[in-house]
Structures are given as C-alpha cells and as structure tokens.
Amino acid sequence: MAIFSKEMCRQKLNTWLAAEESVATGQSYQIGTRMLTRADLKQIREEMEYWAQKLFEAEAEEKNGGRNRLYHFVARDV
C-alpha cells in the first residue's frame, strides 16, 4: 500500500508547479530597504520530480491492485 494517496500526490505536485510559476515570474524583489527572495528553483524542481514519481507509484499501485510484479525465469537449453 502506498504511503501517499493519488489525490494527495496530485495536490502536492500542483502546489510545487504553482511555486515554480511564482519563482519564474520574479525570483526576488525589494521594497524600500526590505528584500524578499523566493525559494531556490533547483529545490522546487527536485520536489516536483519527487511528487511526480510518488504520483506515478500511486497510479501504478492502483492499476496493478497494489502489487509490484516481477517475473523471473531461467532460459535453459534442452
């Protein structure tokens, strides 16, 4: 069973996509003597990849009924 639900993964991924959009439109700005710098774009992209992978795993688990399938066979010369 996956730790994160498909809906939660989608929500987190959308949150990080929105964060990337915010950073892309303005990394930092200054008002008077105060300055705001947003999160690092590299970190945001790493989080996006993480949640995309978790979403993929949750969807695969739903599709395969919660089983990871691994087949093992040995070819033999008869």
DRENVEX-69953 format. One line per field, with one value per residue (C-alpha): residue number from 1; x, y, z; residue in three letters. Coordinates in nm, 3 decimals, decimal comma, always signed. Each point is the difference from the previous one (the first is absolute). Last residue first. Layout:
residues N
pos = NUM/...
X = X/...
Y = Y/...
Z = Z/...
code = Ala/...
***
This chain:
residues 78
pos = 78/77/76/75/74/73/72/71/70/69/68/67/66/65/64/63/62/61/60/59/58/57/56/55/54/53/52/51/50/49/48/47/46/45/44/43/42/41/40/39/38/37/36/35/34/33/32/31/30/29/28/27/26/25/24/23/22/21/20/19/18/17/16/15/14/13/12/11/10/9/8/7/6/5/4/3/2/1
X = +1,716/+0,180/-0,144/-0,121/-0,060/-0,305/-0,083/-0,308/-0,042/-0,333/-0,042/-0,332/-0,256/-0,273/+0,214/-0,176/-0,034/+0,361/+0,111/-0,197/+0,155/+0,350/-0,048/-0,127/+0,305/+0,227/-0,174/+0,031/+0,377/+0,052/-0,193/+0,201/+0,325/-0,135/-0,080/+0,348/+0,162/-0,223/+0,124/-0,275/-0,099/+0,215/-0,168/+0,185/-0,069/+0,177/-0,269/-0,194/+0,227/-0,072/+0,114/-0,043/-0,281/-0,225/+0,191/-0,009/-0,378/-0,036/+0,230/-0,209/-0,317/+0,158/+0,102/-0,361/-0,126/+0,240/-0,120/-0,366/+0,069/+0,189/-0,285/-0,255/+0,201/+0,028/+0,333/+0,151/-0,077/-0,129
Y = -2,865/+0,331/+0,187/+0,357/+0,087/+0,195/+0,276/+0,214/+0,301/+0,158/+0,277/-0,059/+0,246/-0,090/+0,056/+0,317/+0,152/-0,081/+0,149/+0,317/+0,031/-0,062/+0,262/+0,249/-0,070/+0,055/+0,331/+0,096/-0,053/+0,165/+0,308/+0,007/-0,006/+0,278/+0,215/-0,056/+0,107/+0,310/+0,118/+0,149/+0,365/+0,296/+0,291/+0,328/+0,282/+0,337/+0,159/-0,282/-0,255/-0,294/-0,354/-0,291/+0,162/-0,164/-0,329/-0,021/+0,025/-0,256/-0,241/+0,040/-0,073/-0,321/-0,084/+0,034/-0,201/-0,283/+0,009/-0,022/-0,281/-0,196/+0,051/-0,119/-0,312/-0,090/+0,008/-0,288/-0,245/-0,344
Z = -2,369/+0,030/+0,292/+0,041/+0,363/+0,100/+0,237/-0,018/+0,219/+0,063/+0,250/+0,157/+0,132/-0,246/-0,306/-0,117/+0,347/+0,079/-0,330/+0,071/+0,347/-0,141/-0,275/+0,257/+0,219/-0,303/-0,084/+0,367/+0,001/-0,340/+0,116/+0,323/-0,198/-0,223/+0,302/+0,145/-0,327/-0,017/+0,341/+0,210/-0,022/+0,096/+0,175/+0,064/+0,242/-0,027/-0,215/-0,161/-0,165/-0,224/-0,052/-0,241/-0,197/-0,260/-0,003/+0,380/+0,003/-0,279/+0,183/+0,315/-0,198/-0,132/+0,357/+0,119/-0,299/+0,090/+0,361/-0,108/-0,248/+0,264/+0,247/-0,254/-0,085/+0,364/+0,180/+0,197/-0,275/+0,093
code = Val/Asp/Arg/Ala/Val/Phe/His/Tyr/Leu/Arg/Asn/Arg/Gly/Gly/Asn/Lys/Glu/Glu/Ala/Glu/Ala/Glu/Phe/Leu/Lys/Gln/Ala/Trp/Tyr/Glu/Met/Glu/Glu/Arg/Ile/Gln/Lys/Leu/Asp/Ala/Arg/Thr/Leu/Met/Arg/Thr/Gly/Ile/Gln/Tyr/Ser/Gln/Gly/Thr/Ala/Val/Ser/Glu/Glu/Ala/Ala/Leu/Trp/Thr/Asn/Leu/Lys/Gln/Arg/Cys/Met/Glu/Lys/Ser/Phe/Ile/Ala/Met
***
